[in-house]
Amino acid sequence: MPKIKVDDLEYNTEDMSEEALEQIRSLQFLETQLAQLRQEIAVCQTAQRTYAAALKAEIDRAGLEPVADTEAEGD
């Protein structure tokens, strides 16, 4: 008998209405989508770090110096 856990309580899915089973299917779909989005976020974060490192390397290669903070100078 398949079971599902809701709020730390187990229920037999065979005892559930078709509406409840549809909610389970929707939750399962969303869990799959969220997992896929988490993977996409991880890829984007990796790319972000790579681009930031490449930018820093280019700044260092060019010997650029940071711009002085004009607000601090005006105080």
N, C-alpha and C positions, 0 to 999 in steps of 0.2 A: 504494500500500500504506500504510494508516494506521500511524502509529508512536506510541509512547509513550516518554517519558523517565523512567527510574527511576535515582536516584543518578547522574545525569549520563551514563547509558548509554541509547542508543536501542534499542528492541525493536519488531519488527513485530507488530502486534496479530493479524494473520492467522495467525501461528504459535502463538498462545496457546490454552490450553485454555479451555473454557467457564467453569471456575472462576476462572481468571485474569481473563477478560473481566467476570465478575460483580464481582470486586474492583475493577476499573476503573470500572464503573458506580457502585458504592458510593462510591468516592472522588470521582467527578464530582458525585454527589448531595451529598456532604458539603461539597465546595468551594462549591457553590451555596448551601447552607444557611449556611455560614460567612460568605459575602459578604453574605447577607441580614442576618445577625446583626450584622455590622460596621456596616451601614447603620442598623440599629435603635439600636445603641450610639451612633452619631454623632448621631442625632436626640435621644436621651435626654441626651447631654452638652450639646447645644445648649439643650435645655429647662432643664437644671440650671443652666447659666450665666445664662439669662434669669431664672429664679426667684431666684437668688442676687442678681442685679443689682436686681431689683424689691424684694427684701427690704432691701437696703442703701439704696435710694432711700427706702423707707418709714421706715426707721430715721432717716435724715438729715432727712426731712421732719418727723418727730415731734420732732426735736432730742434724741433719746435719747443718753445717755452710757454708756460701758461700765462694767460693775460692777467694782469693785476686786478684785484677786486676794487672797482671804483667806489663802491659804497663805503668800504672800510676806509678808504683814503679821504672821503668827504666828511667823515664824522669828526 
